[in-house]
């Protein structure tokens, strides 16, 4: 649990179920479906973006009272991290396509500015 004390697992943060695309690179999926784009076309026999957004929204609802008391560390996979950032900012889940794909171990910071949710740092090495 990333060496954090008091860490808890949350099923809302499991990675997107990519269905038949699990384990394939974007290039391999493009060979199967030319012109395919994850955020527009989704996955085959997996979880749709709307369902992932519902899970993320539920997580944000659970964590909001904790955020009012201090910082929260969230460890999640790349696409899910992007959806989390978009939903935290009040954007549609599809807006996650506009955040760069974080590299493994990337630390991203979400916070508030003038009472509004903002991205304080999106660290892509």
N, C-alpha and C positions, 0 to 999 in steps of 0.2 A: 504494500500500500504506500509506496514511495517514501517510506521512512517517516511518515507523519503519525503523530500520536492522535488517538481518537478517530482514525480514519474509518469510514463506513463504505461498504459497497452499495451502489444504487443501480437497480436494473434499468432505470431510465437512461443510463449512460452507456449501455452496451452498444457496440458498433452497429452500424447500418447492416441489415441482412441483405447481402448482395445477390442472394438466390443463385441462379446459374452462372452469374458473373464472379462469384467468390473465387479468389485466387488468380483471376485473370487481370492483366494490365489493361489500361485504357486502349493501348495499341492493339492488343489481341481482340478486345471487344469490337473495335473499329473494323477488324477483318471480318467478323461475323455480321456486323450491322454498320455498314459504311454511313458516316455522318452522325453516328450516335454521340450523344452528350448526356452525361449523368444527370445533371440538374434539370434538363428539359425532358429527357426520355425515360429516366428511371432505370430500373433493373428488371430482369426477366425472372419471374417466379420467386421474387424476394419481397422486401418491404418497400412500400412507396414512401416518397418524401413526406407526404402528409402524416403518415403514421409515425415516422421518426420525429416530426415536429410535435406531435401530441405527447410523445414520451418526454421530449426535452422540455416542453411547457410544464408537464407535471413535475419534473425534477426542479425546475425553476420555482414552481409554487412551493415545493417542500423546502427549498434552500433559502427562500426569501426571508423568513424570520431569523435565520441564522446570520444572513448578511447584514441585517439591521444591528447585530451585536458585534460584528467584526469581519475579518477576512475569511474566505472559504477557498480551499485549494481543490481543484477539480482535475482529475486525470482522465483523459478520454482520447479516443482515436481521432485522426485528422478530419474526416468528413463530419463526424459528429461534433467536433470542436467548432467547426465553422458554422454548423447549424445552431449550436448553442450560442455563439456570439450574435448571430443574426436575430434569433428569437429574444435574447436578452436586450437587444437594442430596439425591440418592437418591430422588426422587419419581417417580411414574409420569409419562410425557410428557404425559398429559392434564391434569395439575396446572398446566401452563403457562397454562391459561385463567385462573388466579388471579393471574397477574402482569399488571400494566397494559401495554398496548401502548406500547413506547418510541417516542418521536418521533425523526425523523431527527437524527443527531448525538448522541444520548443516550449518556452514559457510565454504565455499570453496573459495579458492583464485587462480585466474589465472592471470598471468602476463607475463613479458618478462625477459629473461636472455640472455645477449649478442645479443640482437635484435631478439631472437627467442621466440615464445610463449611457456610457461612452466606452469606447475602446481606448484604454490608456497606453497599451503597448501590444503590438503584434510582432513578435520577434521571429523573423525567418533568417536563420544564419546563411 
